[in-house]
Amino acid sequence: MEGTSIHVQEEMLLAKQSRAEGNEGRARVCARRAAGTAAGMYLLERGSGSLEDNALQSLMKLSELDSLPERVQTAASWLVERVDESSSLPPEVDLIQEAKIVIGFVESASDS
């Protein structure tokens, strides 16, 4: 799983770089991939995931778990939310921050 953790870190770095370059669409994609990879690790460790699941599928499965803390479930739900016609989400939603919440939860769950 170490390689997967590195992949999560790389995607988050790309998300931050993309935002700094003014490419919010790419930042959202990278944040989703990072959180989805982390979600996939979490689900696999608990026997709920599949190696065939992509990042979005893992996030969808994670967002449907009743056992998650409410804030993590909300973050996962925002990460699978579709953007509107103008390619935007509500202004209060920052997918990089939401990804950090999911990743932080997965890391803390893996440590225990």
N, CA, C and O atoms as CSV, one atom per row, in Angstrom:
chain,resi,resn,atom,element,x,y,z
A,1,MET,N,N,0.805,-1.205,0.000
A,1,MET,CA,C,0.000,0.000,0.000
A,1,MET,C,C,0.850,1.272,0.000
A,1,MET,O,O,0.327,2.369,-0.198
A,2,GLU,N,N,2.159,1.128,0.222
A,2,GLU,CA,C,3.032,2.301,0.255
A,2,GLU,C,C,2.983,3.057,-1.059
A,2,GLU,O,O,2.912,4.286,-1.062
A,3,GLY,N,N,3.019,2.341,-2.180
A,3,GLY,CA,C,2.952,2.980,-3.486
A,3,GLY,C,C,1.654,3.749,-3.677
A,3,GLY,O,O,1.638,4.807,-4.305
A,4,THR,N,N,0.572,3.216,-3.134
A,4,THR,CA,C,-0.718,3.898,-3.229
A,4,THR,C,C,-0.676,5.189,-2.432
A,4,THR,O,O,-1.195,6.210,-2.882
A,5,SER,N,N,-0.070,5.160,-1.263
A,5,SER,CA,C,0.047,6.364,-0.447
A,5,SER,C,C,0.858,7.435,-1.173
A,5,SER,O,O,0.521,8.618,-1.113
A,6,ILE,N,N,1.905,7.031,-1.846
A,6,ILE,CA,C,2.714,7.972,-2.632
A,6,ILE,C,C,1.871,8.553,-3.761
A,6,ILE,O,O,1.957,9.745,-4.056
A,7,HIS,N,N,1.062,7.715,-4.387
A,7,HIS,CA,C,0.170,8.180,-5.452
A,7,HIS,C,C,-0.801,9.235,-4.919
A,7,HIS,O,O,-1.059,10.235,-5.589
A,8,VAL,N,N,-1.334,9.021,-3.733
A,8,VAL,CA,C,-2.250,9.995,-3.111
A,8,VAL,C,C,-1.520,11.323,-2.913
A,8,VAL,O,O,-2.054,12.381,-3.246
A,9,GLN,N,N,-0.312,11.269,-2.377
A,9,GLN,CA,C,0.463,12.485,-2.145
A,9,GLN,C,C,0.776,13.206,-3.449
A,9,GLN,O,O,0.696,14.433,-3.516
A,10,GLU,N,N,1.133,12.449,-4.488
A,10,GLU,CA,C,1.438,13.055,-5.783
A,10,GLU,C,C,0.215,13.740,-6.376
A,10,GLU,O,O,0.320,14.838,-6.924
A,11,GLU,N,N,-0.939,13.100,-6.269
A,11,GLU,CA,C,-2.171,13.690,-6.806
A,11,GLU,C,C,-2.542,14.967,-6.051
A,11,GLU,O,O,-2.997,15.936,-6.659
A,12,MET,N,N,-2.351,14.974,-4.742
A,12,MET,CA,C,-2.661,16.185,-3.967
A,12,MET,C,C,-1.703,17.319,-4.347
A,12,MET,O,O,-2.111,18.477,-4.434
A,13,LEU,N,N,-0.445,16.987,-4.569
A,13,LEU,CA,C,0.518,17.993,-5.011
A,13,LEU,C,C,0.112,18.553,-6.380
A,13,LEU,O,O,0.166,19.763,-6.599
A,14,LEU,N,N,-0.287,17.682,-7.283
A,14,LEU,CA,C,-0.757,18.123,-8.596
A,14,LEU,C,C,-2.006,18.999,-8.478
A,14,LEU,O,O,-2.157,19.975,-9.212
A,15,ALA,N,N,-2.888,18.649,-7.561
A,15,ALA,CA,C,-4.099,19.449,-7.351
A,15,ALA,C,C,-3.732,20.863,-6.919
A,15,ALA,O,O,-4.273,21.837,-7.441
A,16,LYS,N,N,-2.818,20.972,-5.972
A,16,LYS,CA,C,-2.402,22.291,-5.479
A,16,LYS,C,C,-1.680,23.086,-6.564
A,16,LYS,O,O,-1.902,24.288,-6.711
A,17,GLN,N,N,-0.821,22.415,-7.319
A,17,GLN,CA,C,-0.106,23.087,-8.409
A,17,GLN,C,C,-1.078,23.566,-9.488
A,17,GLN,O,O,-0.942,24.673,-10.009
A,18,SER,N,N,-2.043,22.737,-9.811
A,18,SER,CA,C,-3.024,23.096,-10.832
A,18,SER,C,C,-3.833,24.316,-10.397
A,18,SER,O,O,-4.101,25.206,-11.204
A,19,ARG,N,N,-4.216,24.355,-9.143
A,19,ARG,CA,C,-4.951,25.514,-8.645
A,19,ARG,C,C,-4.078,26.771,-8.720
A,19,ARG,O,O,-4.544,27.835,-9.128
A,20,ALA,N,N,-2.819,26.638,-8.327
A,20,ALA,CA,C,-1.910,27.788,-8.372
A,20,ALA,C,C,-1.729,28.301,-9.797
A,20,ALA,O,O,-1.492,29.490,-10.012
A,21,GLU,N,N,-1.840,27.396,-10.768
A,21,GLU,CA,C,-1.713,27.768,-12.174
A,21,GLU,C,C,-3.042,28.242,-12.761
A,21,GLU,O,O,-3.110,28.578,-13.943
A,22,GLY,N,N,-4.086,28.272,-11.954
A,22,GLY,CA,C,-5.385,28.733,-12.423
A,22,GLY,C,C,-6.208,27.683,-13.147
A,22,GLY,O,O,-7.190,28.015,-13.811
A,23,ASN,N,N,-5.820,26.422,-13.028
A,23,ASN,CA,C,-6.538,25.338,-13.694
A,23,ASN,C,C,-7.376,24.593,-12.656
A,23,ASN,O,O,-6.998,23.518,-12.190
A,24,GLU,N,N,-8.521,25.181,-12.303
A,24,GLU,CA,C,-9.369,24.623,-11.245
A,24,GLU,C,C,-9.961,23.274,-11.639
A,24,GLU,O,O,-10.129,22.402,-10.786
A,25,GLY,N,N,-10.277,23.093,-12.916
A,25,GLY,CA,C,-10.818,21.809,-13.355
A,25,GLY,C,C,-9.846,20.669,-13.109
A,25,GLY,O,O,-10.230,19.612,-12.608
A,26,ARG,N,N,-8.592,20.886,-13.462
A,26,ARG,CA,C,-7.568,19.861,-13.225
A,26,ARG,C,C,-7.334,19.670,-11.726
A,26,ARG,O,O,-7.095,18.550,-11.274
A,27,ALA,N,N,-7.401,20.748,-10.963
A,27,ALA,CA,C,-7.234,20.647,-9.511
A,27,ALA,C,C,-8.315,19.740,-8.915
A,27,ALA,O,O,-8.031,18.906,-8.055
A,28,ARG,N,N,-9.564,19.913,-9.386
A,28,ARG,CA,C,-10.664,19.076,-8.891
A,28,ARG,C,C,-10.451,17.615,-9.256
A,28,ARG,O,O,-10.670,16.727,-8.433
A,29,VAL,N,N,-10.020,17.363,-10.499
A,29,VAL,CA,C,-9.787,15.987,-10.939
A,29,VAL,C,C,-8.705,15.330,-10.087
A,29,VAL,O,O,-8.870,14.193,-9.647
A,30,CYS,N,N,-7.619,16.025,-9.857
A,30,CYS,CA,C,-6.514,15.474,-9.056
A,30,CYS,C,C,-6.942,15.234,-7.612
A,30,CYS,O,O,-6.588,14.214,-7.022
A,31,ALA,N,N,-7.700,16.164,-7.042
A,31,ALA,CA,C,-8.190,16.000,-5.667
A,31,ALA,C,C,-9.100,14.777,-5.576
A,31,ALA,O,O,-9.016,14.001,-4.624
A,32,ARG,N,N,-9.965,14.616,-6.570
A,32,ARG,CA,C,-10.863,13.448,-6.587
A,32,ARG,C,C,-10.064,12.151,-6.700
A,32,ARG,O,O,-10.353,11.179,-6.001
A,33,ARG,N,N,-9.064,12.135,-7.576
A,33,ARG,CA,C,-8.256,10.918,-7.724
A,33,ARG,C,C,-7.514,10.594,-6.434
A,33,ARG,O,O,-7.433,9.430,-6.041
A,34,ALA,N,N,-6.975,11.607,-5.776
A,34,ALA,CA,C,-6.263,11.381,-4.515
A,34,ALA,C,C,-7.201,10.798,-3.465
A,34,ALA,O,O,-6.890,9.786,-2.837
A,35,ALA,N,N,-8.343,11.439,-3.281
A,35,ALA,CA,C,-9.307,10.963,-2.276
A,35,ALA,C,C,-9.859,9.598,-2.663
A,35,ALA,O,O,-10.072,8.745,-1.801
A,36,GLY,N,N,-10.092,9.389,-3.952
A,36,GLY,CA,C,-10.616,8.104,-4.401
A,36,GLY,C,C,-9.628,6.969,-4.200
A,36,GLY,O,O,-10.017,5.852,-3.858
A,37,THR,N,N,-8.367,7.250,-4.410
A,37,THR,CA,C,-7.336,6.237,-4.164
A,37,THR,C,C,-7.285,5.893,-2.675
A,37,THR,O,O,-7.197,4.723,-2.304
A,38,ALA,N,N,-7.339,6.919,-1.831
A,38,ALA,CA,C,-7.352,6.690,-0.382
A,38,ALA,C,C,-8.603,5.913,0.027
A,38,ALA,O,O,-8.529,4.991,0.839
A,39,ALA,N,N,-9.747,6.288,-0.538
A,39,ALA,CA,C,-11.001,5.580,-0.227
A,39,ALA,C,C,-10.903,4.123,-0.637
A,39,ALA,O,O,-11.355,3.235,0.085
A,40,GLY,N,N,-10.307,3.876,-1.805
A,40,GLY,CA,C,-10.138,2.501,-2.264
A,40,GLY,C,C,-9.292,1.678,-1.311
A,40,GLY,O,O,-9.596,0.513,-1.056
A,41,MET,N,N,-8.229,2.277,-0.780
A,41,MET,CA,C,-7.369,1.593,0.195
A,41,MET,C,C,-8.187,1.244,1.436
A,41,MET,O,O,-8.120,0.124,1.942
A,42,TYR,N,N,-8.956,2.214,1.917
A,42,TYR,CA,C,-9.781,2.019,3.114
A,42,TYR,C,C,-10.783,0.884,2.897
A,42,TYR,O,O,-10.935,0.012,3.752
A,43,LEU,N,N,-11.458,0.900,1.761
A,43,LEU,CA,C,-12.463,-0.119,1.470
A,43,LEU,C,C,-11.838,-1.497,1.303
A,43,LEU,O,O,-12.392,-2.488,1.780
A,44,LEU,N,N,-10.697,-1.572,0.636
A,44,LEU,CA,C,-10.023,-2.863,0.470
A,44,LEU,C,C,-9.608,-3.453,1.809
A,44,LEU,O,O,-9.758,-4.653,2.037
A,45,GLU,N,N,-9.083,-2.609,2.698
A,45,GLU,CA,C,-8.654,-3.081,4.018
A,45,GLU,C,C,-9.821,-3.653,4.820
A,45,GLU,O,O,-9.627,-4.494,5.697
A,46,ARG,N,N,-11.019,-3.198,4.516
A,46,ARG,CA,C,-12.209,-3.635,5.248
A,46,ARG,C,C,-13.038,-4.650,4.474
A,46,ARG,O,O,-14.132,-5.019,4.902
A,47,GLY,N,N,-12.523,-5.098,3.344
A,47,GLY,CA,C,-13.218,-6.108,2.563
A,47,GLY,C,C,-14.435,-5.590,1.814
A,47,GLY,O,O,-15.273,-6.379,1.376
A,48,SER,N,N,-14.547,-4.262,1.658
A,48,SER,CA,C,-15.709,-3.677,0.987
A,48,SER,C,C,-15.396,-3.189,-0.410
A,48,SER,O,O,-16.301,-2.798,-1.148
A,49,GLY,N,N,-14.138,-3.204,-0.782
A,49,GLY,CA,C,-13.738,-2.647,-2.066
A,49,GLY,C,C,-13.319,-3.731,-3.039
A,49,GLY,O,O,-13.305,-4.920,-2.723
A,50,SER,N,N,-12.980,-3.278,-4.226
A,50,SER,CA,C,-12.531,-4.171,-5.277
A,50,SER,C,C,-11.350,-3.520,-5.990
A,50,SER,O,O,-11.310,-2.300,-6.153
A,51,LEU,N,N,-10.406,-4.326,-6.406
A,51,LEU,CA,C,-9.261,-3.799,-7.148
A,51,LEU,C,C,-9.697,-3.204,-8.490
A,51,LEU,O,O,-8.974,-2.401,-9.079
A,52,GLU,N,N,-10.867,-3.594,-8.964
A,52,GLU,CA,C,-11.379,-3.075,-10.232
A,52,GLU,C,C,-12.034,-1.704,-10.086
A,52,GLU,O,O,-12.262,-1.028,-11.089
A,53,ASP,N,N,-12.343,-1.279,-8.855
A,53,ASP,CA,C,-12.992,0.017,-8.643
A,53,ASP,C,C,-12.042,1.149,-9.014
A,53,ASP,O,O,-10.862,1.120,-8.665
A,54,ASN,N,N,-12.565,2.144,-9.726
A,54,ASN,CA,C,-11.765,3.338,-9.981
A,54,ASN,C,C,-11.971,4.316,-8.827
A,54,ASN,O,O,-12.731,4.037,-7.900
A,55,ALA,N,N,-11.300,5.449,-8.886
A,55,ALA,CA,C,-11.351,6.416,-7.789
A,55,ALA,C,C,-12.773,6.890,-7.526
A,55,ALA,O,O,-13.186,6.978,-6.369
A,56,LEU,N,N,-13.521,7.192,-8.565
A,56,LEU,CA,C,-14.884,7.680,-8.390
A,56,LEU,C,C,-15.787,6.610,-7.784
A,56,LEU,O,O,-16.604,6.908,-6.913
A,57,GLN,N,N,-15.645,5.374,-8.239
A,57,GLN,CA,C,-16.436,4.283,-7.670
A,57,GLN,C,C,-16.126,4.096,-6.184
A,57,GLN,O,O,-17.029,3.867,-5.379
A,58,SER,N,N,-14.847,4.196,-5.830
A,58,SER,CA,C,-14.464,4.065,-4.414
A,58,SER,C,C,-15.054,5.195,-3.580
A,58,SER,O,O,-15.539,4.964,-2.472
A,59,LEU,N,N,-15.015,6.417,-4.109
A,59,LEU,CA,C,-15.604,7.541,-3.379
A,59,LEU,C,C,-17.111,7.377,-3.218
A,59,LEU,O,O,-17.662,7.697,-2.165
A,60,MET,N,N,-17.775,6.885,-4.249
A,60,MET,CA,C,-19.218,6.661,-4.149
A,60,MET,C,C,-19.529,5.629,-3.069
A,60,MET,O,O,-20.439,5.824,-2.263
A,61,LYS,N,N,-18.773,4.532,-3.054
A,61,LYS,CA,C,-18.973,3.508,-2.027
A,61,LYS,C,C,-18.721,4.087,-0.639
A,61,LYS,O,O,-19.476,3.833,0.300
A,62,LEU,N,N,-17.657,4.862,-0.523
A,62,LEU,CA,C,-17.327,5.457,0.772
A,62,LEU,C,C,-18.436,6.399,1.235
A,62,LEU,O,O,-18.805,6.389,2.410
A,63,SER,N,N,-18.962,7.201,0.335
A,63,SER,CA,C,-19.990,8.172,0.715
A,63,SER,C,C,-21.279,7.505,1.173
A,63,SER,O,O,-22.101,8.135,1.838
A,64,GLU,N,N,-21.461,6.235,0.822
A,64,GLU,CA,C,-22.679,5.511,1.194
A,64,GLU,C,C,-22.537,4.730,2.502
A,64,GLU,O,O,-23.505,4.129,2.968
A,65,LEU,N,N,-21.352,4.731,3.094
A,65,LEU,CA,C,-21.152,4.002,4.354
A,65,LEU,C,C,-21.773,4.760,5.523
A,65,LEU,O,O,-21.441,5.919,5.772
A,66,ASP,N,N,-22.656,4.106,6.219
A,66,ASP,CA,C,-23.304,4.730,7.379
A,66,ASP,C,C,-22.375,4.827,8.583
A,66,ASP,O,O,-22.618,5.617,9.495
A,67,SER,N,N,-21.315,4.029,8.589
A,67,SER,CA,C,-20.421,3.982,9.745
A,67,SER,C,C,-19.404,5.126,9.766
A,67,SER,O,O,-18.656,5.261,10.734
A,68,LEU,N,N,-19.366,5.943,8.725
A,68,LEU,CA,C,-18.402,7.048,8.666
A,68,LEU,C,C,-18.845,8.217,9.530
A,68,LEU,O,O,-20.039,8.436,9.730
A,69,PRO,N,N,-17.877,8.963,10.037
A,69,PRO,CA,C,-18.245,10.234,10.674
A,69,PRO,C,C,-18.965,11.109,9.649
A,69,PRO,O,O,-18.648,11.068,8.460
A,70,GLU,N,N,-19.922,11.890,10.108
A,70,GLU,CA,C,-20.741,12.686,9.202
A,70,GLU,C,C,-19.911,13.602,8.302
A,70,GLU,O,O,-20.209,13.744,7.116
A,71,ARG,N,N,-18.870,14.221,8.864
A,71,ARG,CA,C,-18.067,15.162,8.068
A,71,ARG,C,C,-17.315,14.454,6.944
A,71,ARG,O,O,-17.152,15.015,5.861
A,72,VAL,N,N,-16.858,13.235,7.189
A,72,VAL,CA,C,-16.159,12.458,6.163
A,72,VAL,C,C,-17.147,12.041,5.077
A,72,VAL,O,O,-16.831,12.098,3.889
A,73,GLN,N,N,-18.330,11.627,5.484
A,73,GLN,CA,C,-19.370,11.245,4.532
A,73,GLN,C,C,-19.755,12.439,3.651
A,73,GLN,O,O,-19.953,12.285,2.446
A,74,THR,N,N,-19.858,13.617,4.252
A,74,THR,CA,C,-20.162,14.838,3.503
A,74,THR,C,C,-19.049,15.152,2.509
A,74,THR,O,O,-19.316,15.486,1.355
A,75,ALA,N,N,-17.806,15.043,2.958
A,75,ALA,CA,C,-16.666,15.313,2.075
A,75,ALA,C,C,-16.681,14.365,0.884
A,75,ALA,O,O,-16.493,14.796,-0.254
A,76,ALA,N,N,-16.902,13.076,1.136
A,76,ALA,CA,C,-16.952,12.097,0.041
A,76,ALA,C,C,-18.106,12.410,-0.905
A,76,ALA,O,O,-17.976,12.254,-2.120
A,77,SER,N,N,-19.221,12.844,-0.359
A,77,SER,CA,C,-20.371,13.194,-1.197
A,77,SER,C,C,-20.066,14.384,-2.096
A,77,SER,O,O,-20.442,14.387,-3.268
A,78,TRP,N,N,-19.390,15.394,-1.559
A,78,TRP,CA,C,-19.014,16.549,-2.382
A,78,TRP,C,C,-18.052,16.141,-3.484
A,78,TRP,O,O,-18.114,16.668,-4.595
A,79,LEU,N,N,-17.167,15.208,-3.180
A,79,LEU,CA,C,-16.175,14.785,-4.162
A,79,LEU,C,C,-16.794,14.027,-5.341
A,79,LEU,O,O,-16.202,13.984,-6.419
A,80,VAL,N,N,-17.963,13.437,-5.153
A,80,VAL,CA,C,-18.621,12.740,-6.266
A,80,VAL,C,C,-19.711,13.606,-6.912
A,80,VAL,O,O,-20.339,13.190,-7.886
A,81,GLU,N,N,-19.928,14.786,-6.380
A,81,GLU,CA,C,-20.938,15.704,-6.925
A,81,GLU,C,C,-20.516,16.187,-8.309
A,81,GLU,O,O,-19.356,16.531,-8.534
A,82,ARG,N,N,-21.465,16.208,-9.220
A,82,ARG,CA,C,-21.184,16.710,-10.573
A,82,ARG,C,C,-21.170,18.238,-10.552
A,82,ARG,O,O,-21.907,18.879,-9.803
A,83,VAL,N,N,-20.311,18.794,-11.396
A,83,VAL,CA,C,-20.280,20.244,-11.537
A,83,VAL,C,C,-21.468,20.682,-12.390
A,83,VAL,O,O,-22.038,19.872,-13.121
A,84,ASP,N,N,-21.841,21.953,-12.302
A,84,ASP,CA,C,-22.963,22.454,-13.097
A,84,ASP,C,C,-22.516,22.787,-14.520
A,84,ASP,O,O,-21.375,22.515,-14.895
A,85,GLU,N,N,-23.407,23.370,-15.303
A,85,GLU,CA,C,-23.115,23.662,-16.707
A,85,GLU,C,C,-21.907,24.576,-16.888
A,85,GLU,O,O,-21.220,24.502,-17.907
A,86,SER,N,N,-21.647,25.426,-15.916
A,86,SER,CA,C,-20.493,26.326,-16.007
A,86,SER,C,C,-19.243,25.724,-15.363
A,86,SER,O,O,-18.278,26.433,-15.077
A,87,SER,N,N,-19.273,24.414,-15.139
A,87,SER,CA,C,-18.139,23.674,-14.556
A,87,SER,C,C,-17.754,24.166,-13.166
A,87,SER,O,O,-16.572,24.255,-12.834
A,88,SER,N,N,-18.759,24.482,-12.360
A,88,SER,CA,C,-18.441,24.947,-11.010
A,88,SER,C,C,-19.308,24.246,-9.967
A,88,SER,O,O,-20.358,23.677,-10.266
A,89,LEU,N,N,-18.835,24.311,-8.769
A,89,LEU,CA,C,-19.534,23.809,-7.589
A,89,LEU,C,C,-19.937,25.019,-6.755
A,89,LEU,O,O,-19.501,26.134,-7.041
A,90,PRO,N,N,-20.758,24.821,-5.731
A,90,PRO,CA,C,-21.063,25.958,-4.860
A,90,PRO,C,C,-19.766,26.578,-4.333
A,90,PRO,O,O,-18.805,25.856,-4.069
A,91,PRO,N,N,-19.727,27.903,-4.178
A,91,PRO,CA,C,-18.476,28.579,-3.804
A,91,PRO,C,C,-17.886,28.122,-2.467
A,91,PRO,O,O,-16.680,28.248,-2.252
A,92,GLU,N,N,-18.711,27.600,-1.580
A,92,GLU,CA,C,-18.189,27.186,-0.273
A,92,GLU,C,C,-17.509,25.816,-0.318
A,92,GLU,O,O,-16.920,25.388,0.674
A,93,VAL,N,N,-17.585,25.128,-1.455
A,93,VAL,CA,C,-17.007,23.783,-1.577
A,93,VAL,C,C,-15.622,23.872,-2.215
A,93,VAL,O,O,-15.460,24.365,-3.331
A,94,ASP,N,N,-14.631,23.381,-1.474
A,94,ASP,CA,C,-13.248,23.330,-1.938
A,94,ASP,C,C,-12.855,21.851,-1.976
A,94,ASP,O,O,-12.623,21.238,-0.934
A,95,LEU,N,N,-12.784,21.290,-3.169
A,95,LEU,CA,C,-12.539,19.854,-3.273
A,95,LEU,C,C,-11.167,19.439,-2.770
A,95,LEU,O,O,-10.991,18.294,-2.355
A,96,ILE,N,N,-10.202,20.328,-2.796
A,96,ILE,CA,C,-8.900,19.980,-2.212
A,96,ILE,C,C,-9.057,19.802,-0.703
A,96,ILE,O,O,-8.506,18.862,-0.130
A,97,GLN,N,N,-9.796,20.687,-0.066
A,97,GLN,CA,C,-10.038,20.557,1.382
A,97,GLN,C,C,-10.860,19.305,1.680
A,97,GLN,O,O,-10.585,18.595,2.648
A,98,GLU,N,N,-11.866,19.035,0.852
A,98,GLU,CA,C,-12.697,17.843,1.057
A,98,GLU,C,C,-11.848,16.584,0.900
A,98,GLU,O,O,-12.012,15.623,1.652
A,99,ALA,N,N,-10.952,16.588,-0.068
A,99,ALA,CA,C,-10.057,15.443,-0.262
A,99,ALA,C,C,-9.161,15.250,0.960
A,99,ALA,O,O,-8.919,14.121,1.387
A,100,LYS,N,N,-8.672,16.355,1.519
A,100,LYS,CA,C,-7.826,16.263,2.717
A,100,LYS,C,C,-8.582,15.616,3.876
A,100,LYS,O,O,-8.000,14.856,4.650
A,101,ILE,N,N,-9.867,15.914,3.997
A,101,ILE,CA,C,-10.676,15.322,5.069
A,101,ILE,C,C,-10.781,13.811,4.880
A,101,ILE,O,O,-10.600,13.048,5.829
A,102,VAL,N,N,-11.072,13.385,3.655
A,102,VAL,CA,C,-11.179,11.947,3.380
A,102,VAL,C,C,-9.833,11.262,3.604
A,102,VAL,O,O,-9.769,10.217,4.252
A,103,ILE,N,N,-8.775,11.836,3.080
A,103,ILE,CA,C,-7.441,11.237,3.206
A,103,ILE,C,C,-7.018,11.182,4.670
A,103,ILE,O,O,-6.480,10.171,5.122
A,104,GLY,N,N,-7.255,12.256,5.410
A,104,GLY,CA,C,-6.922,12.271,6.838
A,104,GLY,C,C,-7.654,11.189,7.606
A,104,GLY,O,O,-7.077,10.536,8.475
A,105,PHE,N,N,-8.923,11.001,7.284
A,105,PHE,CA,C,-9.705,9.953,7.945
A,105,PHE,C,C,-9.128,8.567,7.636
A,105,PHE,O,O,-8.954,7.739,8.530
A,106,VAL,N,N,-8.836,8.336,6.359
A,106,VAL,CA,C,-8.291,7.035,5.952
A,106,VAL,C,C,-6.955,6.782,6.637
A,106,VAL,O,O,-6.701,5.676,7.116
A,107,GLU,N,N,-6.102,7.798,6.687
A,107,GLU,CA,C,-4.802,7.624,7.342
A,107,GLU,C,C,-4.958,7.338,8.823
A,107,GLU,O,O,-4.259,6.479,9.361
A,108,SER,N,N,-5.858,8.039,9.490
A,108,SER,CA,C,-6.051,7.800,10.921
A,108,SER,C,C,-6.691,6.436,11.177
A,108,SER,O,O,-6.385,5.786,12.177
A,109,ALA,N,N,-7.572,6.003,10.285
A,109,ALA,CA,C,-8.190,4.688,10.430
A,109,ALA,C,C,-7.166,3.570,10.199
A,109,ALA,O,O,-7.248,2.506,10.813
A,110,SER,N,N,-6.209,3.822,9.313
A,110,SER,CA,C,-5.178,2.821,9.031
A,110,SER,C,C,-4.165,2.721,10.170
A,110,SER,O,O,-3.571,1.665,10.392
A,111,ASP,N,N,-3.972,3.832,10.893
A,111,ASP,CA,C,-3.031,3.831,12.014
A,111,ASP,C,C,-3.562,3.082,13.221
A,111,ASP,O,O,-2.789,2.619,14.060
A,112,SER,N,N,-4.886,2.962,13.312
A,112,SER,CA,C,-5.458,2.320,14.513
A,112,SER,C,C,-5.691,0.855,14.346
A,112,SER,O,O,-6.164,0.196,15.272
